[in-house]
Structure formats: C-alpha cells, structure tokens
Amino acid sequence: MHTSSSLMFIKSSQFKLIYNQFLHPNFTRSSDKNVCDFSEEWIKKIIMQSELISETGELARNTFFCNLSEKVSVLESELKL
C-alpha cells in the first residue's frame, strides 16, 4: 500500500490546477473548478491549523514567498506584452 501523497496546487489570475501524485513518479492533473476550489479550501484549513516551528522559520518562509510572488508578477507583466 502506498500511503504518502504529494499535492501541488497552482493558482494564477487565469487558472487553477491540481497535481496529485498517482503511482509514483506519476501525477494526475485536474483543472476542474470543483476539485480546485475544494483543494484550495482544504489547503487553507491545513495552514490555519498548523503551528510554527520557529519565528525565524516563519520570517524565512515569508521572505521566500514574497520574493517568489514578486518574480511571478514581473513575469506575468512581461508576458502580457
């Protein structure tokens, strides 16, 4: 029995996608609105119920994702030429 799972949720201003591990190393992909909306809410609940391991870790995480979001925004604006 394979019990571990990897879920990737991708969201942009144009689309939402879910990649879910299926028979490693394969993934299933879905852009179904119901599946994506459900998964997004599930992920938000998991994050709200989680606890920080350390304040330093939270600062590093926020810095990383802030920089990543800025890069994505720049790329989106460049692609809208």
HUUR-V389524 format. One record per pair of residues at least 12 apart in sequence whose C-alpha atoms are under 10 Angstrom apart, sorted by sequence separation. I is the first residue (numbers start at 1). J is the second residue. If there is no record, write none. Layout:
i = [I:I]
j = [J:J]
//
This chain:
i = [7:8:17:18:19:6:7:8:17:18:6:7:16:17:18:5:6:7:16:17:5:6:15:16:17:4:5:16:18:19:4:5:6:15:17:18:5:8:16:17:18:2:4:7:9:16:17:2:6:7:8:9:10:15:16:18:2:17:18:17:16:11:10:9:11:9:10:8:9:7:9:7:12:12:13:12]
j = [19:20:29:30:31:19:20:21:30:31:20:21:30:31:32:20:21:22:31:32:21:22:31:32:33:21:22:33:35:36:22:23:24:33:35:36:24:27:35:36:37:22:24:27:29:36:37:23:27:28:29:30:31:36:37:39:24:39:40:40:40:36:36:36:40:39:40:39:40:39:43:43:72:73:76:76]
//
